[in-house]
Amino acid sequence: MTKKQKALEIIAALKNEYPQVKCALTYQKPHELLIATRLSAQCTDVRVNMVTPALFERFPTIEAFAAARPSEVEEYIKSCGLFKTKAADIVNMCVMLRDEYGSEVPDSIEQLTKLPGVGRKTANLIVGDLYGKPAIVCDTHVIRLTNRLGLSDTKDAGKVEKQLAQLLPPEESLNFCHRLVWHGRGVCTARKPDCDACVLKELCKEYKSK
């Protein structure tokens, strides 16, 4: 079986296991997903979803964030960790969105990665979830699981993205990543993967090597 064939079988198994899947971050407006994703760095999505309702109520628009002082934003996001850096990035990204992008979240990875605090993982999530474009979101779950499965062979997110781009049908790539995140949280965890409960074990390089 080639890696491409294996990838297709993994996609089919995950679709069957998680037929309805979406981004775990809660948002109503495009810029809210951008900000929530920045907050999620080294923080759980559950925690971010607890923090953002009050944050977005206090700063309801890009303009409101752009006019804020980072110290004001800090008060709402302290429990997310690295809150000083994140607050500064959020304010500065919204200043750039306001001044250079007409208060619109851009739809290209090239433009998004020019924003403060926005890397390829965040940019891929935005273009995929907001604009329906093919996207590969290489978070820690995706990197860990694709390495275990044998679809990738590096912990470098940029390299994993390139490897997966050679294997995944573009129209399947975003939901493949979302499904891996759910699978990585519930079954194939970092510390103690539950191989007995895993629908992918017969396709898994690491399981077969045991």
ROSE-4610 file (N, C-alpha, C; in Angstrom, 1 decimal, always signed):
// ROSE-4610
residu = [M/M/M/T/T/T/K/K/K/K/K/K/Q/Q/Q/K/K/K/A/A/A/L/L/L/E/E/E/I/I/I/I/I/I/A/A/A/A/A/A/L/L/L/K/K/K/N/N/N/E/E/E/Y/Y/Y/P/P/P/Q/Q/Q/V/V/V/K/K/K/C/C/C/A/A/A/L/L/L/T/T/T/Y/Y/Y/Q/Q/Q/K/K/K/P/P/P/H/H/H/E/E/E/L/L/L/L/L/L/I/I/I/A/A/A/T/T/T/R/R/R/L/L/L/S/S/S/A/A/A/Q/Q/Q/C/C/C/T/T/T/D/D/D/V/V/V/R/R/R/V/V/V/N/N/N/M/M/M/V/V/V/T/T/T/P/P/P/A/A/A/L/L/L/F/F/F/E/E/E/R/R/R/F/F/F/P/P/P/T/T/T/I/I/I/E/E/E/A/A/A/F/F/F/A/A/A/A/A/A/A/A/A/R/R/R/P/P/P/S/S/S/E/E/E/V/V/V/E/E/E/E/E/E/Y/Y/Y/I/I/I/K/K/K/S/S/S/C/C/C/G/G/G/L/L/L/F/F/F/K/K/K/T/T/T/K/K/K/A/A/A/A/A/A/D/D/D/I/I/I/V/V/V/N/N/N/M/M/M/C/C/C/V/V/V/M/M/M/L/L/L/R/R/R/D/D/D/E/E/E/Y/Y/Y/G/G/G/S/S/S/E/E/E/V/V/V/P/P/P/D/D/D/S/S/S/I/I/I/E/E/E/Q/Q/Q/L/L/L/T/T/T/K/K/K/L/L/L/P/P/P/G/G/G/V/V/V/G/G/G/R/R/R/K/K/K/T/T/T/A/A/A/N/N/N/L/L/L/I/I/I/V/V/V/G/G/G/D/D/D/L/L/L/Y/Y/Y/G/G/G/K/K/K/P/P/P/A/A/A/I/I/I/V/V/V/C/C/C/D/D/D/T/T/T/H/H/H/V/V/V/I/I/I/R/R/R/L/L/L/T/T/T/N/N/N/R/R/R/L/L/L/G/G/G/L/L/L/S/S/S/D/D/D/T/T/T/K/K/K/D/D/D/A/A/A/G/G/G/K/K/K/V/V/V/E/E/E/K/K/K/Q/Q/Q/L/L/L/A/A/A/Q/Q/Q/L/L/L/L/L/L/P/P/P/P/P/P/E/E/E/E/E/E/S/S/S/L/L/L/N/N/N/F/F/F/C/C/C/H/H/H/R/R/R/L/L/L/V/V/V/W/W/W/H/H/H/G/G/G/R/R/R/G/G/G/V/V/V/C/C/C/T/T/T/A/A/A/R/R/R/K/K/K/P/P/P/D/D/D/C/C/C/D/D/D/A/A/A/C/C/C/V/V/V/L/L/L/K/K/K/E/E/E/L/L/L/C/C/C/K/K/K/E/E/E/Y/Y/Y/K/K/K/S/S/S/K/K/K]
num = [1/1/1/2/2/2/3/3/3/4/4/4/5/5/5/6/6/6/7/7/7/8/8/8/9/9/9/10/10/10/11/11/11/12/12/12/13/13/13/14/14/14/15/15/15/16/16/16/17/17/17/18/18/18/19/19/19/20/20/20/21/21/21/22/22/22/23/23/23/24/24/24/25/25/25/26/26/26/27/27/27/28/28/28/29/29/29/30/30/30/31/31/31/32/32/32/33/33/33/34/34/34/35/35/35/36/36/36/37/37/37/38/38/38/39/39/39/40/40/40/41/41/41/42/42/42/43/43/43/44/44/44/45/45/45/46/46/46/47/47/47/48/48/48/49/49/49/50/50/50/51/51/51/52/52/52/53/53/53/54/54/54/55/55/55/56/56/56/57/57/57/58/58/58/59/59/59/60/60/60/61/61/61/62/62/62/63/63/63/64/64/64/65/65/65/66/66/66/67/67/67/68/68/68/69/69/69/70/70/70/71/71/71/72/72/72/73/73/73/74/74/74/75/75/75/76/76/76/77/77/77/78/78/78/79/79/79/80/80/80/81/81/81/82/82/82/83/83/83/84/84/84/85/85/85/86/86/86/87/87/87/88/88/88/89/89/89/90/90/90/91/91/91/92/92/92/93/93/93/94/94/94/95/95/95/96/96/96/97/97/97/98/98/98/99/99/99/100/100/100/101/101/101/102/102/102/103/103/103/104/104/104/105/105/105/106/106/106/107/107/107/108/108/108/109/109/109/110/110/110/111/111/111/112/112/112/113/113/113/114/114/114/115/115/115/116/116/116/117/117/117/118/118/118/119/119/119/120/120/120/121/121/121/122/122/122/123/123/123/124/124/124/125/125/125/126/126/126/127/127/127/128/128/128/129/129/129/130/130/130/131/131/131/132/132/132/133/133/133/134/134/134/135/135/135/136/136/136/137/137/137/138/138/138/139/139/139/140/140/140/141/141/141/142/142/142/143/143/143/144/144/144/145/145/145/146/146/146/147/147/147/148/148/148/149/149/149/150/150/150/151/151/151/152/152/152/153/153/153/154/154/154/155/155/155/156/156/156/157/157/157/158/158/158/159/159/159/160/160/160/161/161/161/162/162/162/163/163/163/164/164/164/165/165/165/166/166/166/167/167/167/168/168/168/169/169/169/170/170/170/171/171/171/172/172/172/173/173/173/174/174/174/175/175/175/176/176/176/177/177/177/178/178/178/179/179/179/180/180/180/181/181/181/182/182/182/183/183/183/184/184/184/185/185/185/186/186/186/187/187/187/188/188/188/189/189/189/190/190/190/191/191/191/192/192/192/193/193/193/194/194/194/195/195/195/196/196/196/197/197/197/198/198/198/199/199/199/200/200/200/201/201/201/202/202/202/203/203/203/204/204/204/205/205/205/206/206/206/207/207/207/208/208/208/209/209/209/210/210/210]
x = [+0.9/+0.0/+0.9/+0.6/+1.4/+0.9/+1.7/+1.3/+0.0/-0.2/-1.4/-2.6/-2.5/-3.6/-3.9/-2.8/-3.0/-3.8/-3.4/-4.0/-5.5/-5.9/-7.3/-8.1/-7.4/-8.1/-8.3/-7.3/-7.4/-8.5/-8.5/-9.6/-11.0/-11.2/-12.5/-12.8/-11.8/-12.1/-12.4/-11.7/-12.0/-13.4/-13.7/-15.1/-16.2/-16.0/-17.0/-17.0/-15.9/-15.8/-16.3/-16.0/-16.4/-17.1/-18.3/-19.0/-19.2/-19.5/-19.7/-18.6/-17.8/-16.6/-16.5/-16.0/-15.7/-14.7/-14.2/-13.2/-13.7/-12.9/-13.3/-13.4/-12.9/-12.9/-14.3/-14.8/-16.2/-16.0/-16.7/-16.6/-17.8/-18.1/-19.2/-18.8/-17.6/-17.1/-15.7/-15.3/-14.0/-12.9/-12.8/-11.7/-11.7/-12.8/-12.9/-12.2/-12.3/-11.5/-10.0/-9.6/-8.2/-7.7/-8.4/-8.0/-8.0/-9.1/-9.2/-8.0/-7.6/-6.5/-5.2/-5.0/-3.8/-3.8/-4.9/-5.0/-4.7/-5.0/-4.9/-3.5/-2.5/-1.1/-0.7/-0.3/+0.1/-1.0/-2.3/-3.4/-4.5/-5.4/-6.5/-7.6/-8.2/-9.4/-10.5/-10.6/-11.7/-11.4/-10.2/-9.9/-10.2/-9.7/-10.0/-11.5/-12.3/-13.7/-14.4/-13.7/-14.2/-13.9/-12.8/-12.3/-12.9/-13.1/-13.5/-14.9/-15.9/-17.2/-17.1/-16.4/-16.3/-15.3/-14.3/-13.3/-14.0/-14.8/-15.5/-16.7/-17.2/-18.2/-17.6/-16.5/-15.8/-15.2/-14.7/-14.1/-14.8/-15.9/-16.8/-16.4/-15.4/-15.0/-13.5/-13.0/-11.6/-11.1/-12.0/-11.6/-11.5/-12.4/-12.3/-11.0/-10.6/-9.3/-8.2/-8.2/-7.1/-7.0/-8.0/-8.0/-7.6/-7.6/-7.3/-5.8/-5.5/-4.2/-4.0/-2.8/-2.6/-2.9/-2.6/-2.9/-4.4/-5.3/-6.7/-7.1/-6.5/-6.8/-6.2/-5.1/-4.5/-5.4/-6.2/-7.1/-8.1/-8.4/-9.4/-8.8/-7.5/-6.9/-5.8/-5.7/-4.6/-4.5/-5.6/-5.6/-5.2/-5.0/-4.5/-3.0/-2.3/-0.8/-0.2/+1.0/+1.7/+0.9/+0.1/-0.9/-0.4/+0.8/+1.3/+1.7/+2.3/+2.7/+1.4/+0.5/-0.7/-1.6/-1.6/-2.4/-1.8/-0.5/+0.2/+0.0/+0.1/-0.2/-1.6/-2.6/-4.0/-4.2/-3.7/-3.9/-3.2/-2.0/-1.2/-1.8/-2.3/-2.9/-4.1/-4.9/-6.1/-5.8/-4.8/-4.3/-4.0/-3.3/-2.9/-4.1/-5.1/-6.3/-7.1/-7.1/-7.9/-7.2/-5.9/-5.2/-4.8/-4.5/-4.0/-4.9/-5.9/-6.8/-8.3/-8.5/-9.9/-10.8/-10.2/-11.0/-11.6/-10.9/-11.4/-10.2/-10.6/-9.6/-9.3/-8.0/-7.6/-7.8/-7.9/-8.2/-7.0/-5.8/-4.6/-3.6/-2.9/-1.9/-0.8/-0.4/+0.6/+0.3/-0.9/-1.4/-1.5/-2.1/-2.4/-1.1/+0.0/+1.2/+2.0/+1.6/+2.2/+1.7/+0.5/+0.0/+0.8/+0.9/+1.7/+1.1/+2.0/+1.6/+0.9/+0.8/+0.1/+1.1/+1.1/+2.0/+1.2/+1.8/+1.1/-0.1/+0.1/-1.0/-2.3/-2.2/-3.3/-3.8/-2.9/-3.3/-4.1/-3.6/-4.3/-5.7/-5.8/-7.2/-8.1/-7.6/-8.5/-8.9/-8.0/-8.4/-9.3/-9.1/-9.9/-11.3/-11.3/-12.6/-13.5/-12.8/-13.6/-13.9/-12.9/-13.0/-13.2/-13.2/-13.4/-12.3/-11.1/-10.0/-9.3/-8.6/-7.8/-6.8/-6.7/-5.8/-5.4/-4.1/-3.6/-3.1/-3.8/-3.6/-2.7/-1.4/-0.5/-0.3/-1.2/-1.1/-0.4/-0.2/+0.5/-0.2/-1.5/-2.2/-1.9/-2.0/-1.8/-0.4/+0.6/+2.0/+2.2/+1.7/+1.9/+1.2/+0.0/-0.7/-0.2/+0.1/+0.6/+2.0/+2.8/+4.0/+3.8/+2.9/+2.6/+2.0/+1.2/+0.5/+1.5/+2.5/+3.5/+3.3/+2.5/+2.2/+3.2/+3.9/+5.0/+6.1/+7.3/+8.4/+9.3/+8.6/+9.3/+8.3/+8.9/+8.1/+8.0/+8.7/+8.7/+7.3/+6.5/+5.2/+5.2/+6.1/+6.2/+6.5/+7.4/+7.7/+6.5/+5.9/+4.7/+3.6/+3.4/+2.4/+2.7/+4.0/+4.4/+4.2/+4.6/+4.4/+3.0/+2.1/+0.7/+0.0/+0.6/+0.0/+0.2/+1.2/+1.5/+0.6/-0.1/-0.9/-2.4/-2.8/-4.3/-5.0/-6.1/-6.9/-7.2/-7.0/-7.2/-8.6/-9.6/-11.0/-11.2/-10.3/-10.4/-9.5/-8.5/-7.4/-7.8/-8.7/-9.0/-9.8/-10.8/-11.5/-10.7/-9.8/-8.9/-8.1/-7.6/-6.9/-7.9/-9.1/-10.0/-10.3/-10.5/-10.8/-9.6/-8.4/-7.2/-7.1/-7.5/-7.5/-8.5/-9.7/-10.6/-10.1/-9.5/-9.0/-7.8/-7.0/-5.8/-6.2/-7.3/-7.7/-8.4/-9.2/-10.0/-9.4/-8.6/-8.1/-6.6/-6.0/-4.5/-3.8/-3.9/-3.4/-1.8/-1.2/+0.2/+0.8/+0.3/+0.9/+0.5/-0.7/-1.2/-2.2/-1.8/-2.8/-3.6/-4.8/-5.7/-5.9/-4.8/-4.8/-6.0/-6.4/-7.5/-8.8/-9.0/-10.2/-10.0/-8.9/-8.5/-9.0/-9.7/-10.2/-9.1/-8.0/-6.9/-5.7/-5.9/-4.7/-4.2/-5.0/-4.5/-3.8/-4.0/-3.3/-2.1/-1.8/-0.9/+0.5/+1.5/+2.9/+3.4/+3.1/+3.6/+2.9/+1.6/+0.9/+1.5/+1.7/+2.2/+3.7/+4.4/+5.8/+5.9/+4.8/+4.9/+5.0]
y = [-1.2/+0.0/+1.3/+2.2/+3.4/+4.4/+5.4/+6.4/+7.1/+7.3/+8.0/+7.1/+5.8/+4.8/+4.7/+4.7/+4.7/+5.9/+7.1/+8.3/+8.3/+7.8/+7.7/+6.8/+5.7/+4.8/+5.4/+6.1/+6.9/+7.9/+8.6/+9.6/+9.0/+7.8/+7.1/+6.7/+6.1/+5.6/+6.8/+7.9/+9.0/+9.7/+9.7/+10.2/+9.3/+8.1/+7.2/+7.4/+7.6/+7.7/+9.1/+10.1/+11.5/+12.2/+11.8/+12.3/+13.8/+14.3/+15.8/+16.4/+17.2/+17.8/+19.2/+20.0/+21.4/+21.9/+23.1/+23.7/+23.8/+23.4/+23.4/+24.8/+25.8/+27.1/+27.8/+28.5/+29.1/+30.6/+30.9/+32.3/+32.6/+33.9/+34.4/+35.2/+35.9/+36.8/+36.4/+36.7/+36.2/+36.6/+37.8/+38.2/+37.5/+37.0/+36.3/+35.0/+34.3/+33.1/+33.3/+34.4/+34.8/+35.0/+35.7/+36.0/+34.8/+34.0/+32.8/+31.8/+31.7/+30.9/+31.3/+32.7/+33.2/+32.9/+32.9/+32.6/+31.1/+30.3/+28.8/+28.3/+29.1/+28.7/+28.3/+27.1/+26.6/+26.8/+26.6/+26.7/+25.8/+25.2/+24.4/+25.2/+24.6/+25.2/+25.4/+24.5/+24.7/+25.9/+26.2/+27.4/+28.6/+28.6/+29.8/+30.1/+29.0/+29.2/+29.8/+29.6/+30.1/+31.6/+32.0/+33.4/+34.3/+33.8/+34.7/+35.4/+34.8/+35.5/+36.9/+37.0/+38.3/+39.2/+38.6/+39.4/+40.0/+39.2/+39.8/+40.7/+40.5/+41.5/+42.9/+42.8/+44.1/+44.8/+44.0/+44.5/+43.8/+44.4/+43.7/+43.8/+44.7/+44.9/+44.9/+44.8/+45.0/+46.4/+47.4/+48.7/+48.9/+48.2/+48.3/+47.7/+46.5/+45.9/+46.8/+47.4/+48.3/+49.5/+50.0/+51.2/+50.9/+49.6/+49.2/+49.3/+49.4/+49.2/+47.7/+47.1/+45.7/+45.4/+46.3/+46.0/+45.8/+46.4/+46.2/+44.8/+44.4/+43.0/+42.0/+42.3/+41.3/+40.9/+41.8/+41.5/+40.4/+40.2/+39.2/+37.8/+37.8/+36.6/+36.0/+36.5/+36.0/+34.5/+33.9/+32.4/+31.6/+32.3/+31.6/+31.4/+32.0/+31.9/+32.8/+33.2/+34.1/+35.3/+35.8/+36.7/+38.1/+38.5/+39.8/+39.8/+38.7/+38.6/+38.5/+37.7/+37.5/+38.8/+39.5/+40.8/+41.8/+41.9/+42.8/+42.4/+41.1/+40.6/+40.9/+40.7/+40.9/+42.3/+43.2/+44.7/+45.0/+44.6/+45.0/+44.4/+43.1/+42.5/+43.3/+43.7/+44.5/+45.9/+46.5/+47.8/+47.5/+46.5/+46.2/+45.8/+45.1/+44.7/+46.0/+46.9/+48.2/+49.1/+49.2/+50.2/+49.7/+48.4/+47.9/+47.0/+46.4/+45.5/+45.9/+47.2/+47.7/+47.0/+46.6/+45.9/+44.6/+43.9/+42.6/+41.6/+40.4/+39.3/+38.8/+38.9/+38.5/+37.0/+36.6/+35.2/+34.4/+35.0/+34.3/+34.1/+33.0/+32.6/+33.7/+34.2/+35.2/+36.4/+36.9/+38.1/+37.9/+36.8/+36.5/+36.3/+35.7/+35.5/+36.8/+37.9/+39.2/+39.8/+39.3/+39.9/+39.4/+40.3/+39.9/+38.7/+37.8/+36.6/+35.5/+35.7/+34.7/+33.9/+32.6/+31.7/+30.9/+29.9/+29.1/+28.3/+27.8/+27.0/+27.8/+29.0/+29.9/+30.3/+30.7/+31.1/+30.0/+28.8/+27.7/+27.5/+27.6/+27.5/+28.5/+29.8/+30.9/+30.6/+30.4/+30.2/+29.0/+28.0/+26.8/+27.0/+27.4/+27.5/+28.7/+29.8/+31.0/+31.0/+30.6/+30.8/+29.5/+28.4/+27.1/+26.7/+27.2/+26.9/+25.6/+24.9/+23.7/+24.2/+23.5/+23.9/+22.7/+22.8/+21.8/+22.4/+22.2/+22.8/+21.9/+22.2/+21.3/+21.7/+21.3/+21.5/+20.3/+20.3/+19.2/+17.9/+17.8/+16.6/+16.0/+16.9/+16.4/+16.0/+16.7/+16.3/+14.9/+14.8/+13.5/+12.3/+12.5/+11.4/+11.0/+12.0/+11.6/+10.9/+11.3/+10.6/+9.2/+9.0/+7.6/+6.8/+7.4/+6.6/+6.3/+7.1/+6.9/+7.8/+8.8/+9.7/+10.8/+11.1/+12.1/+11.5/+12.2/+11.6/+12.7/+13.8/+14.9/+15.7/+16.4/+17.2/+18.6/+18.9/+20.3/+20.5/+21.5/+21.7/+22.1/+22.9/+23.3/+22.1/+21.2/+20.0/+19.0/+18.9/+18.0/+18.5/+19.8/+20.4/+20.0/+20.1/+19.8/+18.3/+17.4/+16.0/+15.6/+16.2/+15.9/+16.4/+17.6/+18.1/+17.2/+16.3/+15.4/+14.2/+14.0/+12.8/+13.0/+14.2/+14.4/+15.1/+14.6/+15.3/+16.7/+17.8/+19.1/+19.4/+18.8/+19.0/+18.3/+17.4/+16.6/+17.1/+18.0/+18.2/+18.9/+19.9/+20.6/+19.7/+19.0/+18.2/+17.0/+16.5/+15.5/+16.0/+17.2/+17.8/+17.9/+18.4/+18.6/+17.2/+16.2/+14.9/+14.3/+14.6/+14.1/+14.8/+16.0/+16.7/+16.1/+15.8/+15.1/+13.7/+13.0/+11.7/+11.7/+12.8/+12.9/+13.3/+14.0/+14.3/+13.1/+12.4/+11.4/+10.0/+9.6/+8.3/+8.2/+8.8/+8.8/+9.9/+9.9/+11.0/+10.9/+12.0/+12.1/+11.1/+11.0/+10.2/+8.7/+8.5/+7.1/+6.8/+6.5/+6.2/+5.0/+5.0/+3.9/+3.1/+2.3/+1.6/+0.6/+0.0/-1.0/-0.3/+1.0/+1.7/+2.4/+2.3/+3.1/+2.5/+3.2/+2.7/+2.7/+3.3/+3.4/+2.5/+1.6/+0.8/-0.1/-0.6/-1.5/-0.8/+0.6/+1.4/+2.1/+1.9/+2.7/+2.0/+2.8/+2.3/+2.0/+2.8/+2.6/+1.4/+1.3/+0.1/-1.2/-1.2/-2.4/-2.7/-1.7/-1.9/-2.5/-2.4/-2.9/-4.4]
z = [+0.0/+0.0/+0.0/-0.9/-0.9/+0.2/+0.4/+1.5/+1.0/-0.2/-0.7/-0.5/-0.8/-0.5/+1.0/+1.8/+3.2/+3.7/+3.2/+3.6/+3.2/+2.1/+1.7/+2.6/+3.0/+4.0/+5.4/+5.8/+7.1/+7.0/+5.9/+5.7/+5.8/+5.2/+5.2/+6.6/+7.3/+8.7/+9.6/+9.5/+10.3/+10.0/+8.7/+8.4/+9.0/+9.0/+9.6/+11.1/+11.7/+13.2/+13.6/+12.9/+13.2/+12.0/+11.7/+10.5/+10.5/+11.7/+11.8/+12.6/+12.0/+12.6/+12.2/+13.2/+12.9/+13.8/+13.6/+14.5/+15.9/+16.9/+18.3/+18.9/+18.3/+18.8/+18.5/+19.4/+19.2/+18.8/+17.7/+17.2/+16.4/+16.2/+15.5/+14.3/+14.4/+13.4/+12.9/+11.7/+11.2/+12.1/+12.5/+13.4/+14.7/+15.2/+16.4/+16.3/+15.2/+15.0/+15.0/+14.3/+14.3/+15.7/+16.5/+17.8/+18.7/+18.6/+19.4/+19.0/+17.8/+17.4/+18.0/+18.0/+18.6/+20.1/+20.8/+22.2/+22.5/+21.5/+21.7/+21.7/+21.4/+21.4/+22.9/+23.1/+24.4/+25.4/+24.9/+25.8/+25.1/+26.0/+25.4/+24.8/+23.8/+23.2/+24.2/+25.2/+26.2/+27.0/+27.4/+28.1/+27.3/+26.0/+25.1/+25.0/+24.9/+24.8/+26.0/+27.2/+28.4/+28.5/+27.9/+28.0/+26.9/+25.7/+24.6/+24.7/+25.3/+25.4/+26.0/+27.2/+27.8/+27.0/+26.4/+25.6/+24.4/+23.7/+22.5/+22.9/+24.0/+24.4/+24.7/+25.4/+25.7/+24.5/+23.5/+22.3/+21.1/+20.7/+19.7/+18.3/+18.0/+16.6/+16.4/+15.2/+14.9/+15.4/+15.1/+15.5/+17.1/+17.8/+19.2/+19.8/+19.2/+19.6/+19.2/+18.0/+17.6/+18.4/+19.0/+19.9/+21.3/+21.6/+23.0/+23.4/+24.6/+25.1/+25.4/+25.1/+25.4/+26.9/+27.8/+29.2/+29.4/+28.6/+28.8/+28.3/+27.2/+26.7/+27.7/+28.3/+29.2/+30.3/+30.8/+31.9/+31.6/+30.3/+29.9/+29.6/+29.3/+28.8/+29.7/+30.9/+31.8/+31.9/+31.9/+32.2/+31.0/+29.8/+28.6/+28.5/+29.4/+29.3/+28.3/+28.5/+27.6/+27.3/+28.3/+28.0/+27.6/+28.0/+27.6/+26.1/+25.7/+24.3/+23.4/+23.9/+23.1/+23.0/+24.1/+24.1/+23.1/+23.1/+22.2/+20.8/+20.5/+19.1/+18.7/+19.6/+19.2/+18.9/+19.7/+19.4/+18.1/+17.9/+16.7/+15.5/+15.6/+14.4/+14.0/+15.0/+14.6/+14.1/+14.6/+14.0/+12.5/+12.2/+10.8/+10.0/+10.6/+9.8/+9.5/+10.5/+10.3/+9.2/+9.4/+8.6/+7.2/+7.1/+5.8/+5.0/+5.8/+5.1/+5.2/+5.5/+5.5/+6.5/+7.6/+8.7/+8.2/+7.2/+6.8/+7.0/+7.4/+7.6/+6.2/+5.8/+4.4/+4.2/+2.9/+2.6/+2.0/+2.2/+1.7/+2.8/+2.7/+3.7/+3.7/+2.5/+2.4/+3.2/+3.0/+3.7/+5.2/+5.6/+7.0/+7.8/+7.2/+7.9/+8.1/+7.5/+7.7/+9.0/+9.5/+10.7/+12.0/+13.0/+14.2/+14.8/+15.2/+15.9/+15.1/+13.8/+12.9/+12.1/+12.4/+11.6/+10.6/+10.0/+9.0/+9.5/+10.8/+11.4/+11.4/+12.0/+12.1/+10.8/+9.9/+8.5/+7.8/+7.9/+7.3/+7.8/+9.1/+9.8/+9.3/+9.1/+8.7/+7.2/+6.3/+4.9/+4.7/+5.6/+5.5/+6.1/+7.3/+8.0/+7.6/+7.3/+6.9/+5.4/+4.6/+3.2/+2.4/+3.0/+2.3/+1.4/+1.6/+0.7/+1.3/+0.4/+0.9/+1.9/+3.0/+4.1/+4.9/+5.4/+6.3/+7.5/+8.6/+9.9/+10.8/+10.8/+11.5/+13.0/+13.8/+15.2/+15.9/+17.2/+17.8/+17.6/+17.6/+17.4/+16.0/+15.0/+13.6/+13.4/+14.0/+13.9/+14.5/+15.8/+16.5/+15.8/+15.4/+14.8/+13.5/+12.6/+11.3/+11.4/+12.4/+12.6/+13.1/+14.0/+14.5/+13.3/+12.5/+11.4/+10.3/+10.2/+9.1/+7.9/+8.0/+6.9/+6.9/+8.0/+8.1/+8.9/+8.9/+9.6/+10.2/+10.6/+11.2/+12.2/+13.1/+14.1/+13.6/+12.5/+12.0/+11.3/+11.8/+11.3/+9.8/+9.3/+7.9/+7.0/+7.5/+6.7/+6.7/+7.8/+7.9/+6.9/+6.9/+6.0/+4.5/+4.2/+2.8/+2.5/+3.5/+3.3/+3.1/+3.9/+3.8/+2.6/+2.1/+0.9/-0.3/-0.3/-1.3/-1.3/-0.1/+0.1/+0.2/+0.6/+0.9/-0.3/-0.7/-1.6/-1.1/-1.8/-1.3/-0.6/-1.1/-0.6/+0.7/+1.1/+2.3/+3.4/+3.0/+3.9/+5.2/+5.2/+6.4/+7.4/+6.9/+7.8/+8.3/+7.5/+7.9/+9.2/+9.2/+10.3/+11.5/+11.3/+12.4/+13.0/+12.2/+12.7/+13.5/+13.0/+13.8/+15.1/+15.2/+16.5/+17.5/+17.0/+17.9/+18.3/+17.3/+17.6/+18.6/+18.4/+19.3/+20.7/+20.8/+22.2/+22.9/+22.2/+22.8/+22.8/+21.8/+21.7/+21.6/+20.7/+20.4/+21.2/+22.5/+23.3/+23.3/+23.7/+23.7/+24.7/+25.9/+26.9/+26.9/+26.6/+26.7/+25.6/+24.4/+23.3/+23.6/+23.4/+23.6/+22.3/+22.0/+20.7/+20.6/+21.7/+21.6/+21.1/+21.4/+20.9/+19.6/+19.0/+17.9/+16.5/+15.7/+14.4/+13.4/+13.7/+12.8/+13.1/+14.1/+14.5/+13.4/+12.6/+11.5/+10.4/+10.4/+9.4/+10.1/+11.3/+12.1/+12.1/+11.7/+11.6/+13.0/+14.0/+15.3/+16.0/+15.8/+16.4/+15.9/+14.6/+13.9/+14.3/+14.8/+15.1/+16.6/+17.3/+18.7/+18.8]
